[in-house]
Amino acid sequence: MTTEAQKLEYQEEKKESVLEWLIRQKKGVFHYPLELAICFLSIALSIYHLFVAYAGSLEAHAFRSTHLAFVLILCFLMRPLGREKWTDPKNGWFAVDLLCAFLTLAVQVYTLWDLEAFIFRRGDLNQLDIYAGTIMLILLLEATRRAVGWAMVVIAGFFLLQTALSDHFFGIFYGPPSSWFTIIDYLFMRENGIYSIPLMVMATYIFLFILFGAILVRSGAGRFFINVALALTGSKVGGPAKASVLSSCLMASVSGSAVANVVTTGSFTIPLMKRIGYRNYFAGAVEACASSGGQIMPPVMGAAAFVIAEFLNMPYLQVAVAGIFPALIYFFSIFVMVHFEARKRNLATISAAELPSFKAEVKRGGHLFLSIVIIIALLIIGYTPMFAAFWAIISILVLSFLRPETRMSPVDILSALEEGARMAVAVSVACAAAGVIIGCVFVSGLGLKFTTLIVTTAGGILPIALILTMFASLILGMGLTTTAVYITLAALVIPALTKMGVEPIAAHFFAFYFGLVSAITPPVALASFAAAGIAGSNPMQTGFHSLRLGIAKYILPFVFVYAPGMVFVGSWNQILLAVVGGFAGIYALTITTEGWCISRVAWPARLLMGFCALLFFVPGLKLAGIGLNLNLPHWLTHLLAWMLLTGFTLTHRAGQRKLTKEAPA
């Protein structure tokens, strides 16, 4: 490889862990009690979960409450009051942080002191139970404010107040109030509120996959993924942008974090995109869209995918299989758009000599990919996600020792355990707060009222109900995490969609996808803003271009509803029609949005391609609720769409050849 190629090769920057920072200090670790406590608690939490995954789950309440206690204490220490960062000098507010941590520990000790007696008091609480439950709710809301933001606190607080004082509300929020005794009994004493499905899934599955991602990155997988992507696509038209799509797909599929993936891969791919001529805001938008796609890419999808499996009472593998083709269509759409952009702007390419060698990269880091193969294989065989994640973690630790370049030291391993636990704090807190919302909705009966309201407002017209759900998702996504948005919609809105005849998995995927788009949708587009910081572009401009590049995420949820074959519901011919139509439809849609195919496309043809995409996406095109009802058989609809797409392409290609011949020499 040439010297220039060595400059291009991705050098993975490992963020220093607290443990590594402590080791560097000359005074000794005991001179830094806060840092030592965070390091110890983080590693202990990871080891606790690995032990449970190996030995088998503990009693449900004990396991989930212990997980939450660890998380809350870490949250209070890592996200302090009165300081921007926990590494800043301590002030008087630090006493409040310590008090919150102590109260969390006290409530957990109270819960576990005599767990059997605690469980048998359900429905017959004593005064200490009510005090402990009240303190836990306050601590959880405060941790939510610190880790997630005020929006989640306001929503959870609203549902708590509505449940307790529903006779003081109006409209659908009016009803018989619930006593504080009932609220504490349901939210704190049982596994129906704080410790319900969201926290259970987080503690059982998601934490281990976050830990797996942290260990994988520490082993050097980030370098392997990006270099392989560059080797495969770097010399092609728009190569760095295509490498960004491919590497982000690989990285985010195991990390599950859009923003983290932007920072990891974007720091290398964005400058390369700018170097060959992509505009800075376009480069940032490409990275943001590609990185946010990791949350829909199997085998390790976003945290909400595990919750979907629990809500639908189906194996996670079935959810992952349902998500394969939508994810591939999403990345295909971005891939085509960056290709069209490169052709439109006649961008330069990077010579193969400047790029990493595919064979050399596979030889150096290809063995790390076997850990992902192990996850897929174990899930296919029928093992649980917890079992698959545990052995994937063990495998990556073993596999890393096969090559000197990927071999991890004991400090690297402990640092990965620490980082994985710290990455899980915000997600765990959000899941626990979402459990409060679910519990309150059940106790107050608000869920049934919301379902009735949506069905009534939509007038039985499914497209209107879907649009209402979409806007609810976008609004919630401005202040909540993906998982929290999905869980809130699962409690309030999804039952209305299923009542109107939508397939359950299609309804859940509809909410799941719209819960994800907040990462690239202005005004709150965290992935886009992070990419804009690296690209040196205007954040809002990058956000709006991300919205355009990620258009598939806004279209596919509607396809799930009208063509459920996309998520593997129906006969094989329905699945085949939906999948093939999805790829063809998204291609036609990119021609509409980009105004380019083989050459520039005029508006009449772009509109024709938009209609062609609609024919592909909605077999039969029965949208009577909004005035479209061709009532054609599925195969005839696709045949018409193929005729339009093929005729357009051939005509456009012939016109381009004619222009080329007539052009002066």
Buried (B, 14 or more C-beta within 10 A) or exposed (E): EEEEBEEBBBEBEBEEBBBBBBEEEEEEBEEBEBBBBBBBBBBBBBEBBBEBBEEEBBEBBBBBBBBBBBBBBBBBBBBBBEBEEBEEEEEEEBEBBBEBBEBBBEBBEBBBEEBEEBBEBBEEBEEEBBBBBBBBBEBBBBBBBBBBBEBBBBBBBBBBBBBBEBEEBEEEBEBEBBEBBBBBBBBBBBBBBBBBBBBBBBBBBBBBBBBBBBBBBBBBBBBBBBBBBBBBBBBBBBBBBBBBBBBBBBBBBBBBBBBBBBBBBBBBBBBBBBEBBBBBBBBBBBBBBBBBBBBBBBBBBBBBBBBBBBBBEBBBBBBBBBBBBBBBBBBBBBBBBBBBBBBEBEBEBBEEEBBBBBEEBBEBBBBBBBBBEBBBBBBEEEBBBBBBBBBBBBBBBEBBEEBEEBEBEEEBBBBBBBBBBBBBBBBBBBBBBBBBBBBBBBBBBBBBBBBBBBBEEBEEBBBBBBBBBBEBBBEBBBBBBBBBBBBBBBBBBBBBBBBBEBBBBBBBBBBBBBBBBBBBBBEBBBBBBBBBBBBEBBBBBBBBBBBBBBBBBBBBBBBBBBBBBBBBBBEEEBBEBBBBBBBBBBBBBBBBBBBBBBEEBEEEBBEBBBBBBBBBBBBBBBBEBEEEEEEBEBEEBBEBBBEBBEEBBEEBEEEBEEEEEEEEE
